[in-house]
Amino acid sequence: MVRISDLKLREVVNVLDGKRMGTINDIDVDVEEGRLNALIVPGTPRLFGLFGKNDDLVIPWEKIKKIGVDVILVEVYTSTEPRHK
């Protein structure tokens, strides 16, 4: 069993490009169904952090590939990389 507080300590890594996306800011849970819908990670900084940051990224449950001891592997396309068909 994994606790939400334990999940929030793990680093989220995108398997498509190997980039670290940070730790989880929030979790979207469907309390009626009792399941996790999505992980929410912080947005990337804009222009060296001078102009704030982009919106938080919502990662749907279907995009989570593996929850490990130290990291959570996800497969998401960011706005800066092309989508492959």
N, C-alpha and C positions, 0 to 999 in steps of 0.2 A: 504494500500500500504506500502511496506517495501523498504527502500532505501539500496543500497549496503553499504554505510557508516555505517548504523545501523547494518547490518548483521555482519560486521567485528568486532563489539564490543562484540558480543555474544559468549559465551563459547560453544564449541562443545563437546558433551558427547556421548559416545558409549553405546547404550542400551544393548549390549550383555554382557558387563562386568562392566558397570558403571564408566569407567575411563574417566577422563577429557582429552581431546585431545588438548586443547589449543584454541586460537582464530584463526580466518581465516586469512591466509596470503594473499591469492589471490582468485579470482573467475574466472572460465572459462565460458564465455558468447558467445553464437552464435548470432552475431549481425544481420546476415541475417534473421534468424528465430525469433529473439527477445526472446530467452529463455536462462535460466541458465543451463549449462551442468554439472558443478561440482564445489565443494568447495575444496580449497587446504589449508591444515593445516600443521604446521611445523612438521618435523620428530622428533623422540624421541632421546634424547642424548645417546651417546655411552659411556659406562664405566665412569660414573659420569661426563660426559661432557669433559673428558680429550682428547678424540679422535674425537671431533666434534659431528655431529649428523647424523642420518639416513636421507635418502632422504625424501622430503616432501611427504605427503600422499594425493592422489587425491581421493576425495569422489564423485562418480557419483550421479547425481540428484536422481536416482532410490533408492539410499541407505539413502536418507534423509527421516526420518520418521515424524518429527514434527519440525516446526519452532515456538518456543515460544517467550515470551517477553524477557526472560533472557538467554535462552539456545537454542541450535539447537541439536535435538536428531537424531543420525545416527545409522545405523546398518552395521558395517563393521568388517571383520575378520582381525586381525593383523597377522604379520608373526610369532608371538610367541605363538599363541593359535591354537589349532586344529580346522579344519573345520568340522562341523557336517553335516551329510547328511540327 
